[in-house]
Amino acid sequence: METVFPPGFLWGTATAAHQVEGGNVYNDNWVLEHVAGGPYVEPSGDACDHYHRYREDMRLLADLGLTMYRFSLEWSRIEPEEGEFSLAALDHYRRILATCHEFGLTPMVTLNHFTIPRWLSERGGWEWAAAPERFARFCEKVAQYLGDLVGWACTLNEPNVVA
């Protein structure tokens, strides 16, 4: 029996910024990766350097016939210190989104994929009373700066894991 997918069905793949970008030194996972006896066998380090190789990687996705790419924005790159937003990081993600469109990939942005900025972790992480407001502020900044290029958005990846 042949399976037929409806017209416009989106075939895609997904990545998590911390797992593929490399150099995410401002988030809580980076810290945990370097704690003796911590939960990680090895640090993410440079990962597969998707931060610099995203164009090559997306060309591979398009060549495979995929039509959607879900990737996460690294909150700690965009807001490395509380209230300090990096235009360089926002511009980087804007280039990624533009490259998706160039290669015919519908971008799906995940606003939070496991990691949080160190400054948020130091205040108690998601249990800090102000965490929802800080996340909303981050999301608003992202929407203002990148929203015109975002095809789909996912607020939290697997919130059950964070919980």
N, C-alpha and C positions, 0 to 999 in steps of 0.2 A: 504494500500500500504506500503510495506516495503522499508525503506531507506537503501541503501547499500553504504558504504563508500569505497573509493579506497584502494587497498593494500598500506600499509605504512602510512596511515593517522595517524597523531599525535593527540592524545587526551591529553589535558593538563589543567593546571590551572596556575594562576599567583599571585604573591605577590609583594608588594612594601616594600622595606627595612624599611623605616621610620614607616610604619604602622604595621609591624610584628616583627622586630628585638628587639626593645626596646633599650633604652639608647643611642639614636642617638643625643647626646648633642652638636655636633659640626656643626649642620646644621641650616639653616634659619627657618625651621618649628618649631624646638625646642624652638627657641627664641619667635616666634609668639604664641606658646602655653602657654607661661608664661607672656604674656603682658596683663595687666588689660584691659578688653574691647576688646580683640583680637577676631579673627574669630573662635577660637576653644572653644568648651564647656568644654573640659578637656584635659590635656596633655596626650601624648602617653605613657609616663613613660616606664614601662617594656614591654608594648604591650603584645604579647603572648610569648615573650622570644624565638622567633625563632632563634635568634643569638646563643643560647645555645642548643635549642631543634631541630635544623634543621634535624638531623638524624632521630629522631622519626617522625617528620612531613613528611619527604620524604618516610619513610617506609609506612606511611598511604597512600600517593599518589600512590605508587607502588601497594599496596594491593588493591586499588580501580581500578587498571587496567589502570591507566594513563600512558602515554608514553613520556610526555614532561612537563617540569617545567620551567616557565618563572619567573625569580626573578631579582631584581635590585641590583646593587652594590651601596653601600652608599658612594658616592664620598667623603663626609666629614670624613668618617672613614679612607679611603685610603689616603687622603691628608688633614689632619686636619688643617694644616697651609700651606700657599702658598709655594709650592716647597718642602714641607716636606712629603715624602711618607712613610707610615707605612707598613713595611714588615709583621708585625703581622696581619694586616687587610688583606693584599694580600694573606697571607698564609691561613687565615680563609676562604676566598672566594675560594681558591684553594681546600680546604677540602670539601666545599659544592659541587663544581663541580665534584670532584672525587666521592663523595657520590651519586650524580645523576647517574653517569655511573655505579656505583656498583648496584644500584637499577633498572637499565634499563630505566632511564629517560633521554631523550635528553635535555640538558640544553640550555635554551635561556636566555641570559644575557641582561638586560636592563641597559644601561650605565648611563642614567639619568631618574629618576622617580620622578619628581616634586621638590625635595629638592636640594639645593646647599650648599656648605660649607659657614659657617659664614663669612670667610675672603672674599669670592667672593661677598656675599650679601652686606658687608660693603663698597665695592668698586662700588656698583651700580648694582650688579647682571648681568643678561644677557645684560643689556644696557651698561655695561662697555666695552670700545673699545677692551680691551685685553681679554675679556671673551671667545671668540671663540678659541683663541690661547691657553688659559689655559685649556679649555675643550679638545682640540686636544691633548695637552700634557698628560692629564689624560688618555685619550683613548689609546694613544700610550703606556703608562706605563702598563695599564691593558692588552693590547694586547700582549705585550712582556712577561708579567708574567703569564697570564692565558690563552692566546690564544689557546694553544695546547689542552685545555680541553673544550673550548666553542663550542657548536654545532651550535647555531644560535646567532645573536646579534641584538638588537634593540637599535638604537642610543638614541632617545628621546621618552618617553612615552607621548602621547597626547600633542604635542608641542602647540596646540591651548590653552590649559589650562594655560601654562606658559606665552604665549603671552597675 
